[in-house]
Amino acid sequence: MSEPALVVDRQLAAYNNHDLDAFVATYAEDVSITRRDGSSLHGREALRAVYGPMFAAGRCRAEIVGRLTEGDRVVDHEVAHGLAADPVRVLVAYRVRDGLIDRVDFLG
């Protein structure tokens, strides 16, 4: 498995364990995230502000049902649980640079 895929796997494990510090540590200081609704987040502190309450509630979990990797890119087909009444299926494109996720695009 490529290094970018390992970084994304660490991020997913921290997400599923609701470990905010470990989760944020997988991201670059200036990470840019584009969400499905077109809104965006920038930087680690924005991640803490958004994901902290979700992790504290302990209800979010995601599973990977498919993955593509190429160079510094990882695209996961994920099923997210606990964010809505029904599971949410989404494609998530990650870019990993210098061992950290610096860009995320939620697609579809």
C-alpha positions as CSV (number, residue, x, y, z in Angstrom):
1,M,0.0,0.0,0.0
2,S,1.3,3.5,-0.9
3,E,2.2,6.0,1.7
4,P,-0.7,8.3,0.8
5,A,-3.1,5.5,1.3
6,L,-1.5,4.8,4.8
7,V,-2.0,8.4,5.8
8,V,-5.7,8.3,4.7
9,D,-6.1,5.0,6.6
10,R,-4.7,6.7,9.8
11,Q,-7.1,9.6,9.3
12,L,-10.1,7.1,8.9
13,A,-9.0,5.2,12.0
14,A,-8.9,8.4,14.1
15,Y,-12.3,9.4,12.7
16,N,-13.8,6.1,13.6
17,N,-12.2,6.2,17.1
18,H,-13.4,9.8,17.6
19,D,-9.8,10.8,18.4
20,L,-9.7,14.5,17.4
21,D,-6.0,15.0,18.1
22,A,-5.0,12.0,16.0
23,F,-7.5,13.0,13.3
24,V,-6.2,16.6,13.0
25,A,-2.6,15.4,13.1
26,T,-3.1,13.7,9.7
27,Y,-3.8,17.0,8.0
28,A,-1.5,19.9,6.9
29,E,-1.7,23.2,8.8
30,D,-3.2,24.8,5.7
31,V,-5.5,22.0,4.6
32,S,-8.2,23.0,2.2
33,I,-11.5,21.0,2.3
34,T,-14.4,21.4,-0.2
35,R,-17.6,19.9,1.1
36,R,-20.4,18.3,-0.9
37,D,-22.6,21.5,-0.6
38,G,-19.8,23.6,-2.1
39,S,-18.7,25.2,1.3
40,S,-15.1,24.9,2.3
41,L,-12.9,24.6,5.4
42,H,-9.4,25.9,5.7
43,G,-6.8,24.9,8.2
44,R,-6.6,22.6,11.2
45,E,-8.5,24.9,13.6
46,A,-11.5,24.8,11.3
47,L,-11.3,21.0,11.4
48,R,-11.3,21.0,15.2
49,A,-14.3,23.4,15.2
50,V,-16.4,21.2,12.9
51,Y,-15.3,17.7,13.9
52,G,-14.9,18.2,17.6
53,P,-18.6,18.3,18.4
54,M,-19.3,15.3,16.1
55,F,-16.6,13.3,17.8
56,A,-17.8,14.3,21.3
57,A,-21.3,13.0,20.3
58,G,-19.6,9.7,19.4
59,R,-22.0,8.9,16.6
60,C,-20.0,9.2,13.4
61,R,-18.3,6.3,11.6
62,A,-17.2,5.7,8.1
63,E,-16.3,2.7,6.1
64,I,-14.4,2.4,2.8
65,V,-16.2,0.3,0.2
66,G,-13.8,1.1,-2.7
67,R,-10.5,2.9,-3.3
68,L,-8.4,4.2,-6.1
69,T,-4.8,5.5,-5.7
70,E,-2.5,7.3,-8.1
71,G,0.6,9.1,-7.0
72,D,-0.2,11.5,-4.2
73,R,-4.0,11.0,-4.7
74,V,-6.4,8.7,-2.9
75,V,-10.1,8.5,-3.9
76,D,-12.3,6.6,-1.5
77,H,-15.9,5.5,-1.9
78,E,-17.1,5.8,1.6
79,V,-20.3,5.1,3.5
80,A,-20.7,7.5,6.5
81,H,-22.9,6.5,9.4
82,G,-24.4,8.7,12.1
83,L,-24.5,12.0,10.1
84,A,-28.1,11.5,9.0
85,A,-30.9,9.1,9.5
86,D,-29.6,6.9,6.7
87,P,-26.0,6.1,5.7
88,V,-24.5,8.6,3.3
89,R,-22.5,7.4,0.3
90,V,-19.8,9.8,-0.9
91,L,-16.7,9.9,-2.9
92,V,-13.8,11.6,-1.1
93,A,-10.6,12.7,-3.0
94,Y,-7.6,13.2,-0.8
95,R,-4.2,14.7,-1.8
96,V,-1.3,13.8,0.4
97,R,1.9,15.8,0.4
98,D,4.9,15.4,2.7
99,G,3.0,12.8,4.7
100,L,-0.1,15.0,5.4
101,I,-3.4,15.4,3.8
102,D,-3.4,18.9,2.3
103,R,-6.5,18.8,0.1
104,V,-9.9,17.0,0.4
105,D,-12.8,17.2,-2.0
106,F,-16.1,15.6,-1.2
107,L,-17.7,14.6,-4.4
108,G,-21.3,13.8,-5.4
